[in-house]
């Protein structure tokens, strides 16, 4: 992992799922594929395993859930097709409109870094196949719980100020509590997490936008000011 030399004025930390990439649509596509391959009942069983594993690990693990599903259905003839569906999925087709333009826009003011939670196989594959790895020039951090890794983020990408863009208000709140005026939190109202019933129980982010592409219309210098004022 490359390390920047000296503090940058600002580093942009950007989430992947439902921030740059419409992961809800990916999940819907997988549900339809599973139903075609293994039927409704077993498709529902996969998602039960998936949710149980998410609670256990703290992040989504699609391939891990498929492995556990396999233990229960070792003679299922279509598991290889489901695995190939996940590995070869055209993630670039699921980027939100304006995602790459937003990265390009922010990169004029400071390094852009993918900061994501996820497993060690599928999540990097998603970042690469979507074109995001290339868009951020390989600056990709994937942790189990990224809000617990802020000291490592600072070590790898030291900056006077950070801008964190994430669809989970829980993550934004946790990072703001630790970094305070050192970070500007940006909340794109995209995906099911951004519209969950518990969103109102958290303090608002420094900046709220309706979609990731809206950041193209923001002067990042105003984002810095919003974060430092909070």
Beta strands, then each sheet from edge to edge (+ up, - down):
strand 1: 8-14
strand 2: 111-117
strand 3: 140-143
strand 4: 159-165
strand 5: 183-188
strand 6: 207-209
sheet 1: 3+ 2+ 1+ 4+ 5+ 6+
end
